[in-house]
Amino acid sequence: MTYAGDVTPDEAWVALRDQPDAVLVDVRTRAEWAYVGLPDLGVIGKDVVQVEWQSYPDGGVNDLFTSDLEDAGVAHDQSVYFLCRSGVRSIAAAEAATRDGWAQAYNVLEGFEGPPDDRRHRSVAGWKVTGLPWVQG
């Protein structure tokens, strides 16, 4: 593994709640943040850091990703939990962060929406399905 590890959405929530410096970075696209929703960390007094791993609509990888993390105030000594839709882009983000000096870069398994079910609906797992706080729109 080329990053600190994988955690479930519940494990990420506990870490974010219990570790004052832990941060959640949502690496989905602006379109996903606007139309699908975002985790809501307000109850624990935190905000979600939003840094796209890939841009919409072309899907190009953000070559400035780790610079954008730094610009957003994410320090190299913080525990950073990366979240995407299903847990794939967030692995790539955690790997890139690790390569650039973040020792505690974690992937949130299942992502915000989780994998699709047999009807191709994202209702099986993930941050939302787990029942963790989130907002839409």
C-alpha positions as a LaTeX table, in Angstrom:
\begin{tabular}{lrrr}
\hline
Residue & $x$ (\AA) & $y$ (\AA) & $z$ (\AA) \\
\hline
Met1 & 0.00 & 0.00 & 0.00 \\
Thr2 & 1.38 & 3.39 & $-0.96$ \\
Tyr3 & $-0.63$ & 5.49 & 1.51 \\
Ala4 & $-1.51$ & 5.25 & 5.22 \\
Gly5 & $-4.49$ & 2.93 & 4.76 \\
Asp6 & $-8.18$ & 2.46 & 4.15 \\
Val7 & $-10.91$ & 3.32 & 6.64 \\
Thr8 & $-14.66$ & 2.88 & 6.61 \\
Pro9 & $-16.88$ & 5.95 & 6.60 \\
Asp10 & $-17.67$ & 5.33 & 10.29 \\
Glu11 & $-13.96$ & 5.08 & 11.15 \\
Ala12 & $-13.29$ & 8.32 & 9.27 \\
Trp13 & $-16.12$ & 10.03 & 11.18 \\
Val14 & $-14.72$ & 8.92 & 14.55 \\
Ala15 & $-11.24$ & 10.12 & 13.60 \\
Leu16 & $-12.57$ & 13.47 & 12.37 \\
Arg17 & $-14.61$ & 13.86 & 15.54 \\
Asp18 & $-11.89$ & 12.78 & 17.98 \\
Gln19 & $-8.74$ & 14.20 & 16.36 \\
Pro20 & $-8.77$ & 18.01 & 16.41 \\
Asp21 & $-6.39$ & 18.32 & 13.44 \\
Ala22 & $-7.91$ & 15.58 & 11.25 \\
Val23 & $-9.36$ & 16.83 & 7.98 \\
Leu24 & $-11.76$ & 15.43 & 5.38 \\
Val25 & $-10.89$ & 16.23 & 1.77 \\
Asp26 & $-13.64$ & 15.58 & $-0.76$ \\
Val27 & $-11.93$ & 15.00 & $-4.11$ \\
Arg28 & $-15.05$ & 14.74 & $-6.26$ \\
Thr29 & $-15.93$ & 17.32 & $-8.91$ \\
Arg30 & $-17.68$ & 20.64 & $-8.45$ \\
Ala31 & $-20.71$ & 19.13 & $-10.20$ \\
Glu32 & $-20.88$ & 16.29 & $-7.67$ \\
Trp33 & $-20.56$ & 18.69 & $-4.74$ \\
Ala34 & $-23.35$ & 20.88 & $-6.14$ \\
Tyr35 & $-25.81$ & 18.22 & $-7.28$ \\
Val36 & $-25.14$ & 15.11 & $-5.20$ \\
Gly37 & $-24.23$ & 16.65 & $-1.85$ \\
Leu38 & $-21.43$ & 16.97 & 0.65 \\
Pro39 & $-20.58$ & 15.48 & 4.02 \\
Asp40 & $-21.68$ & 17.84 & 6.78 \\
Leu41 & $-19.08$ & 18.22 & 9.53 \\
Gly42 & $-20.77$ & 21.20 & 11.17 \\
Val43 & $-21.82$ & 19.21 & 14.23 \\
Ile44 & $-18.14$ & 18.60 & 15.00 \\
Gly45 & $-17.12$ & 22.16 & 14.16 \\
Lys46 & $-15.28$ & 21.40 & 10.93 \\
Asp47 & $-15.65$ & 22.09 & 7.23 \\
Val48 & $-15.01$ & 19.72 & 4.35 \\
Val49 & $-12.03$ & 20.71 & 2.22 \\
Gln50 & $-13.02$ & 20.54 & $-1.44$ \\
Val51 & $-10.20$ & 19.86 & $-3.91$ \\
Glu52 & $-10.99$ & 18.18 & $-7.22$ \\
Trp53 & $-8.86$ & 15.18 & $-8.17$ \\
Gln54 & $-10.29$ & 15.26 & $-11.70$ \\
Ser55 & $-12.13$ & 18.10 & $-13.36$ \\
Tyr56 & $-15.59$ & 18.02 & $-14.86$ \\
Pro57 & $-16.54$ & 17.52 & $-17.66$ \\
Asp58 & $-13.27$ & 16.45 & $-19.29$ \\
Gly59 & $-12.08$ & 14.17 & $-16.45$ \\
Gly60 & $-8.52$ & 15.46 & $-16.60$ \\
Val61 & $-6.42$ & 14.87 & $-13.50$ \\
Asn62 & $-5.71$ & 18.01 & $-11.48$ \\
Asp63 & $-1.93$ & 18.42 & $-11.88$ \\
Leu64 & $-1.96$ & 20.98 & $-9.06$ \\
Phe65 & $-3.76$ & 18.68 & $-6.62$ \\
Thr66 & $-1.20$ & 18.71 & $-3.81$ \\
Ser67 & $-0.52$ & 22.42 & $-4.29$ \\
Asp68 & $-4.27$ & 22.97 & $-4.01$ \\
Leu69 & $-4.25$ & 20.96 & $-0.76$ \\
Glu70 & $-1.55$ & 23.23 & 0.63 \\
Asp71 & $-3.42$ & 26.33 & $-0.58$ \\
Ala72 & $-6.51$ & 25.04 & 1.24 \\
Gly73 & $-4.50$ & 24.90 & 4.46 \\
Val74 & $-4.05$ & 21.14 & 4.71 \\
Ala75 & $-0.75$ & 20.69 & 6.56 \\
His76 & 1.62 & 17.80 & 5.93 \\
Asp77 & 1.42 & 16.69 & 9.58 \\
Gln78 & $-2.37$ & 16.36 & 9.66 \\
Ser79 & $-4.36$ & 13.15 & 9.34 \\
Val80 & $-6.13$ & 13.55 & 6.00 \\
Tyr81 & $-9.12$ & 11.45 & 4.97 \\
Phe82 & $-9.81$ & 11.47 & 1.23 \\
Leu83 & $-13.35$ & 10.86 & $-0.02$ \\
Cys84 & $-14.75$ & 10.46 & $-3.54$ \\
Arg85 & $-17.92$ & 8.87 & $-4.90$ \\
Ser86 & $-16.97$ & 5.22 & $-4.50$ \\
Gly87 & $-13.45$ & 5.04 & $-3.09$ \\
Val88 & $-11.39$ & 4.94 & $-6.29$ \\
Arg89 & $-10.32$ & 8.53 & $-6.97$ \\
Ser90 & $-9.66$ & 8.93 & $-3.26$ \\
Ile91 & $-7.04$ & 6.16 & $-3.41$ \\
Ala92 & $-5.24$ & 8.04 & $-6.18$ \\
Ala93 & $-5.47$ & 11.24 & $-4.13$ \\
Ala94 & $-4.09$ & 9.54 & $-1.01$ \\
Glu95 & $-1.22$ & 8.09 & $-3.05$ \\
Ala96 & $-0.38$ & 11.50 & $-4.54$ \\
Ala97 & $-0.52$ & 13.17 & $-1.13$ \\
Thr98 & 1.75 & 10.51 & 0.33 \\
Arg99 & 4.27 & 10.95 & $-2.49$ \\
Asp100 & 4.29 & 14.70 & $-1.76$ \\
Gly101 & 4.88 & 14.42 & 1.98 \\
Trp102 & 1.61 & 13.69 & 3.77 \\
Ala103 & 2.39 & 10.69 & 5.99 \\
Gln104 & $-1.16$ & 10.25 & 7.24 \\
Ala105 & $-3.19$ & 10.13 & 4.01 \\
Tyr106 & $-6.17$ & 7.76 & 4.24 \\
Asn107 & $-8.74$ & 6.54 & 1.74 \\
Val108 & $-12.37$ & 6.43 & 2.85 \\
Leu109 & $-13.69$ & 3.11 & 1.57 \\
Glu110 & $-16.99$ & 3.15 & $-0.35$ \\
Gly111 & $-16.80$ & 6.93 & $-0.77$ \\
Phe112 & $-19.77$ & 9.26 & $-0.47$ \\
Glu113 & $-22.25$ & 7.17 & $-2.44$ \\
Gly114 & $-20.76$ & 3.67 & $-2.53$ \\
Pro115 & $-20.97$ & 1.09 & $-5.31$ \\
Pro116 & $-24.09$ & 0.62 & $-7.40$ \\
Asp117 & $-26.63$ & $-2.07$ & $-6.57$ \\
Asp118 & $-28.07$ & $-4.50$ & $-9.13$ \\
Arg119 & $-30.32$ & $-1.71$ & $-10.48$ \\
Arg120 & $-27.30$ & 0.61 & $-10.77$ \\
His121 & $-28.50$ & 2.79 & $-7.89$ \\
Arg122 & $-25.93$ & 3.90 & $-5.34$ \\
Ser123 & $-27.80$ & 2.70 & $-2.28$ \\
Val124 & $-25.58$ & $-0.10$ & $-0.95$ \\
Ala125 & $-22.84$ & 1.55 & 1.10 \\
Gly126 & $-20.88$ & 4.76 & 1.58 \\
Trp127 & $-21.03$ & 7.92 & 3.69 \\
Lys128 & $-24.69$ & 8.67 & 2.85 \\
Val129 & $-25.99$ & 5.12 & 3.24 \\
Thr130 & $-24.15$ & 4.72 & 6.54 \\
Gly131 & $-26.26$ & 7.57 & 7.86 \\
Leu132 & $-23.47$ & 10.04 & 8.48 \\
Pro133 & $-24.39$ & 13.75 & 8.23 \\
Trp134 & $-24.57$ & 15.28 & 4.78 \\
Val135 & $-26.26$ & 18.11 & 2.92 \\
Gln136 & $-27.45$ & 18.52 & $-0.63$ \\
Gly137 & $-27.51$ & 21.56 & $-2.87$ \\
\hline
\end{tabular}
